């Protein structure tokens, strides 16, 4: 089972990859994430702002020379590519 993958800000690595491992239900104040090192964490979300994590591109697009071919074009996607 593959979950939605996202990028979350990190003070040391700038961006960390994570998977959303629990479906969001209306009113939830956080997303349950699993980091690449298998650590489980809660990512707080602001329901009134735009503080949702950036979606991660599929692995098939990693290393793409033409950035316009990426499904999601934002800072972590460009840096990872």
Backbone as a ProteinNet text record, in pm:
[ID]
protein_1_A
[PRIMARY]
XXXXXXXXXXXXXXXXXXXXXXXXXXXXXXXXXXXXXXXXXXXXXXXXXXXXXXXXXXXXXXXXXXXXXXXXXXXXXXXXX
[TERTIARY]
84.9	0	88.7	67.6	145.7	60.8	115	45.9	94	24.1	64.3	195.1	289.3	418.9	426.4	489.1	495.9	635.8	659.2	781	742.3	817.8	794.1	922.7	909.4	1029.3	1106.5	1238.5	1325.4	1438	1466.2	1569.7	1710.5	1737.9	1872.5	1885.5	1789.1	1797.7	1719.4	1659.1	1575.2	1440.7	1439.2	1315.1	1335.6	1234.7	1236.5	1117.8	1140.3	1034.1	957.9	826.5	743.1	621.4	558.1	433.6	321.9	205.8	88	32.4	29.4	-8.9	-146.2	-215.7	-350.5	-436.9	-552.8	-643.2	-680.3	-684.3	-725.9	-877.6	-922.7	-1066.4	-1092.6	-1203.6	-1235.9	-1226.2	-1154.4	-1135.5	-1002.4	-931.5	-800.1	-707.3	-627.1	-534.3	-392.9	-372.5	-240.6	-253.4	-144.3	-133.5	-36.9	-69.1	23.9	115.3	246	345	445.8	501.4	614.6	730.3	840.4	959.2	1033.9	1131.8	1208.2	1283.1	1317.6	1387.7	1289.6	1161.7	1054.4	999.9	1048.8	997.2	855.3	766.7	629.5	621.4	558.4	543.4	408.1	369	245.8	286.7	232.6	263.3	144.3	159.2	46	4.9	-125.1	-174.8	-262.4	-256.8	-338.1	-454.7	-573.5	-690.1	-734.4	-690	-731	-625.5	-508.7	-401.2	-371.2	-255	-215.5	-89.2	-92.4	25.6	27.8	-33.8	-27.6	108.7	160.5	291.4	284.4	397.9	407.5	400.2	328.3	321.7	451.9	491	615.1	585.1	674.6	660.3	684.3	625.9	653.3	801.7	853.2	995.2	1035.1	942.6	975.8	1020.2	982.4	1018.6	1146.9	1207.5	1330.6	1442.7	1515.3	1625.5	1580.1	1457.9	1402.6	1478.1	1525.6	1598.4	1506.4	1384.7	1288.5	1195.9	1216.3	1138.3	989.2	953.2	810.4	741.2	817.2	759.2	719.2	763	729.4	580.8	520.4	380.1	362.2	456.4	451.6	581.6	570.4	688.3	690.1	772.6	789.4	930.9	970.7	1109.4	1161.7	1094.2	1151.6	1160	1067.3	1072	1190.8	1215.3	1329.2	1460.6	1472.5	1596.5	1620.4	1516.2	1532.3	1568.8	1512.4	1538	1684.1
-118.6	0	123.9	211.2	334.4	452.5	531.1	648.6	772.3	881.4	1008	1053.2	1092.4	1138.2	1290	1347.6	1493.1	1536.4	1666.6	1728.7	1813.8	1800.5	1886.1	1963	2087.5	2166	2104	2116.4	2061.8	2161.6	2194.3	2294.5	2252.2	2122	2075.4	2039.2	1964.3	1915.9	2002.4	2108.8	2200.8	2136.3	2022.1	1948.6	1801	1737.4	1592.4	1530.8	1412.1	1337.8	1256.8	1250.2	1173.6	1119.9	1019.4	963.7	993.4	1032	1048.3	908.3	863.6	724.7	709.9	821.7	815.5	913.5	868.8	955.6	1077	1191	1314.4	1313.2	1349.3	1363.1	1508.5	1563	1703.1	1733	1837.5	1876.4	1830.7	1737.9	1695.6	1816.5	1822.1	1933.9	1900.6	1773.4	1733.7	1617.9	1594.6	1479.5	1380.6	1252.9	1150.5	1112	1129.2	1105.4	1001	931.8	842.2	895.7	928.9	978.7	863.7	896.1	792.5	700	748.3	663.8	583.8	577.4	502	569.6	688.7	762.6	810.2	794.6	843.5	979.6	1076.6	1208.1	1267.9	1365.7	1440.6	1576.3	1611	1738.4	1831	1937.4	2026.7	2101.1	2116	2189.8	2304.7	2412.5	2531.1	2527.9	2499	2484	2615.5	2727.7	2857.5	2917.8	2859.7	2910.6	2812.8	2825.5	2735.3	2659.9	2601.6	2536.1	2385.1	2339.9	2197.4	2166	2044.6	2011.6	2001.8	2025.8	2014.3	1867.1	1838	1701.4	1666.2	1538.8	1491.7	1431.1	1453.1	1396.9	1246.4	1172.2	1028.3	1003.7	889.7	856.5	857.8	824.5	819	955.7	1062.4	1197.3	1250.1	1175.6	1221	1222.9	1332.2	1346.1	1398.1	1443.4	1496.4	1623.7	1629.3	1748.1	1867.5	1841.4	1947.3	1962.9	2068.7	2087	2104.3	2144.4	2158.8	2023.3	1914.5	1780.2	1730.8	1801.8	1760	1783.3	1691.7	1707.2	1824.1	1838.2	1944.7	2022.5	2152.8	2237.7	2339.3	2311.7	2399.2	2379.3	2456	2454	2313.8	2234.1	2102.6	2011.3	2022.1	1937.8	1973.2	2101.9	2147.2	2106.6	2127.5	2091.4	1940	1860.3	1715.3	1665.6	1727.8	1688.2	1713.4
0	0	0	-96.9	-108	-62.3	26.6	75.9	1.2	17.5	-41.2	22	-63.6	-14.8	-22.5	79.1	91.9	135.4	126.6	178.9	299	408.2	524.7	555.5	603.9	636.3	751.9	744.7	849.4	875.4	1001.4	1030.7	989	984.7	949.7	801.7	748.8	611.2	511.8	556.2	480.3	447	377.5	347.2	375.3	433.8	456.4	385.2	331.6	266.4	371.4	354.3	446.9	373.2	433.1	380.6	479.2	426.8	511.7	535.5	660.9	688.2	752.5	769.6	825.4	747.9	703.6	629.4	712.1	646.5	711.7	728.6	844.4	871.2	907.4	861.7	887.9	1037.6	1068.9	1208.6	1266.7	1199	1246.9	1253.3	1357.7	1374.7	1326.8	1285.3	1237.8	1139.3	1067.7	978.4	1041.7	1037.8	1087.4	971.5	993.1	888.8	931.5	831.4	853.6	771.2	839.1	771.5	705	621.4	550.9	646.2	766.7	864.7	951.3	906.6	973	1098.9	1133.7	1248.2	1218.9	1315.7	1303.4	1372.1	1307	1368.5	1332.9	1410.4	1384.9	1328.6	1212.1	1147.8	1166.4	1247.6	1273.1	1147.2	1128	1011.8	1058.2	983.1	1009.9	913	963.6	877.6	815.3	870.3	817.6	725.3	720.4	635.6	523.9	467.7	359.5	401.1	519.1	574.7	551.3	443.8	411.6	352.3	373.6	316.6	164.1	98.5	-46.5	-88.2	-195.8	-247	-317.8	-308.4	-369.7	-506.4	-601.9	-735.6	-732.9	-828.3	-838	-868.5	-823.7	-844.3	-991.3	-1080.9	-1224.1	-1276.8	-1208.3	-1252.7	-1189.8	-1096.8	-1032.5	-1135.4	-1140.2	-1235.1	-1370.3	-1380.2	-1505.2	-1544	-1668.7	-1714.7	-1736.8	-1781.1	-1809.2	-1688.8	-1610.8	-1488.3	-1515.7	-1636.3	-1666.7	-1674.8	-1679.7	-1683.6	-1543	-1439.3	-1303.5	-1275.4	-1204.1	-1165.4	-1070	-976.8	-877.2	-886.4	-905.3	-920.8	-806.1	-705.8	-590.9	-539.7	-440.3	-394.1	-361.5	-277.4	-247.3	-369.6	-462.8	-583	-670.2	-685.9	-767.8	-701.1	-570.4	-500.6	-505.4	-489.2	-492.4	-632.2	-732.6	-870.6	-907.2
[MASK]
+++++++++++++++++++++++++++++++++++++++++++++++++++++++++++++++++++++++++++++++++

